[in-house]
Amino acid sequence: MASSQKQLSLLFLSYALLALVQEMPCLASSRSSSLLALTGDRNQTRNQEVEALLTWKSNLDSESRHTLSSWNGSNPCSWRGIVCDPLGSVASLNLSDSAIHGTLNHLNFSQLPNLIALKLANNSLFGNIPPSMADLGKLTHLNLSQNNLSGNIPTQIGSLRSLQILELSHNNFTGRIPKQIGSLTNLSGLFLSYNKLSGYIPREFGMLKSLNYLFLMNNLIGGPIPSSIGNMSSLWDIRLFNNQLVGSIPKEIGMLASLSQLDLSRNYLNGSIPTTLGNLSNLAFLYLYANKLSGSIPSEVGGMESLVHFQLLDNDLTGSIPTSIGSLNNLNVLSIFNNELSGPLPSSIGNLSNLNVLSLYKNKLFGPIPSSIGNLSNLNALSLYNNQLSGPIPSSLGNLTNLNALFLSNNELFGPIPSSLGNLSNLNTLFLFNNELSGPIPSSLGNLSNLKALSLYNNELSGPIPSSLGNLSYLSVLSLYNNELSGPIPSSLGNLSYLSVLSLYNNELSGPIPSSICNMRNLNNLFLSNNELFGPIPSSIGNLSNLNYLSLSSNELSGRIPSSIGNLSNLIVLDLSQNELGLSSHRDKQSYIPRIPAAIR
């Protein structure tokens, strides 16, 4: 029985092999026909691609045609800017930065069926985007940025369902953003910035759950930010600045857990800062400045533990700075100036060890400057001016050895200037004016070898001007007026060869005007009035050829007015009144007066 079954199996196998041999010519013939058909289709597609590209080239200007001189023959795969797929069909057209001048109207997109990438950025293309671009069904990357394209963005662009990157920025597009873009669910980057787009942000954008980058800045877009933005769960970077957005910041933004940058600055947004922003633990850059935001800064901001830049300036924020802000250990820039903030500075600010810029000026902050600010060893700029801060300047500020600028003016600070400020060897600008500071100017300020501007005016400082200030070889502005300074003007100030403004008026300075002052060849303004200076005006004062303003009034100066003043051809104001000056003879008067510029006689 087993032997019979074995024979039957062998017989069946023999018949099968015989049938296969008989069919082989038919199979070979069928395969050959398929290959011929496929080759024919490829050739037809290539011919269409060549026709489309050469037609477009022929309608460009002569320089563009010269740039595309390699575009000839029947094999586009070797042409400039063309990349073909493995089957020899045009897959990428990249002519970015090629000075192409013309329109897209003569490019037949239907003849480029396999195009995946179209990149024509930074050229001189003009005119509209043809609606026929919707024929590029396989397109994943479209970059037409930095051209002169205009008109509306065609609604047909919503048909490009494979699109991953849409880059149309830096053109002249107008009209509304098509809501059909919300159908491009594979989109990861949407760049429409620097155009003239208007209307609203379509709520349909909420369907773009793969989107990482939403750049709509520098347009004319109005209306509110749609709450559907909270559905765009893949967003990393939102930039909507410089538009005309209104309404409140939607609390749904707090659902975007991957968000790294949020820039809503320079709009007309109002209402309070949502507490939900505190959920954005990956947020590194938050720019809400130049809006109409009101209310207090929520304590929940302390949850944004990755924050590097936090800028809320130019709003209408009130209330105090929350102590939780001291939890933002990665913060480099904290700018909340030009608001209505009140209350004291929290000492927790001293925890921000990575802070480079602290700008809280033009608020209504009061109370003392916390000594903990001296812990901010990486600080480059400290701006607390135009507040109501009181108490002494903490000596701990002398620890801020990386500081370039210190602005504490227009407050109610009192007590002495700490000598420790002389440790700030990198300081360029020191503004302490309009306070109630008293005591002497510390001689240690002469150690600030990089200082360019020193303004201590409108205080109650007393004692002599330290001669060490003559060491400040880069100083351009020295303003010490409206104090109670006494003693002579140090001759060492003549070393300040870059000085353009020397304002010492309204003090109690005495002694002669040192002739060394006449070495300051860059001096534009010299104000020494309302002191107790005596003796003659130095004859070498005529060396100050760049002088615009010379005020020596209300002193006890005597002797002849030097004729060299007539050399000051750039002088606009000359005030020598209320002194004991005179001319020794009529001849002096005749030789001197004609040399004074007519504008000041």
Buried (B, 14 or more C-beta within 10 A) or exposed (E): EEEEEEEEEEEEEEEEEEEEEEEEEEEEEEEEEEEEEEEEEEEEBBEBBBEBBBEBBEBBEEEBBEBBEEBEEEEBBEBEBBBBEEEBBBBBBBBBEBEBBBBBEBBBBEBBBBBBBBBBBBBBBBBBBBEBBBBBBBBBBBBBBBBEBBEBBBBBBBBBEBBBBBBBBBBEBBEBBBBBBBBBEBBBBBBBBBBBBBBBBBBBBBBBEBBBBBBBBBBEBBBBBBEBBBBBBBBBBBBBBBBEBBBBBBBBBBBBEBBBBBBBBBBEBBEBBBBBBBBBEBBBBBBBBBBEBBBBBBBBBBBBBBBBBBBBBBBEBBBBBBBBBBBBEBBBBBBBBBBEBBBBBBBBBBBBEBBBBBBBBBBEBBBBBBBBBBBBEBBBBBBBBBBEBBBBBBBBBBBBEBBBBBBBBBBEBBBBBBBBBBBBEBBBBBBBBBBEBBBBBBBBBBBBEBBBBBBBBBBEBBBBBBBBBBBBEBBBBBBBBBBEBBBBBBBBBBBBEBBBBBBBBBBEBBBBBBBBBBBBEBBBBBBBBBBEBBBBBBBBBBBBEBBBBBBBBBBEBEBBBBBBBBBBEEBBEBBBEBBEBEBEEEEBEEEBEEBBBEEEE
